[in-house]
């Protein structure tokens, strides 16, 4: 995969959704919540008004409806603006 985000966008690999609850109950696909964290895989160069502060490898938290979902080789990724990222950890 050779995707290079432009401007202030980042490419994110979302974390896996939980398969079981703490008590061992298996969660069906239809009831799984969309993960709100992931890993930054690639970043753009930023804009003249906003420098890029994220870097590849950062673990991030993002909003529930942030980004555009894309699928490459059967894997799901998100492309979002740096401003959609809420925090790093």
Protein Blocks (a to p, Z undefined) as FASTA:
>chain_A
ZZddehjbccdddddddfbdfkopacdfklpccdfbdcdfbdcebjfklccfbdehiacd
ddfkgcjdddeehiacddddfklpmbdZZ
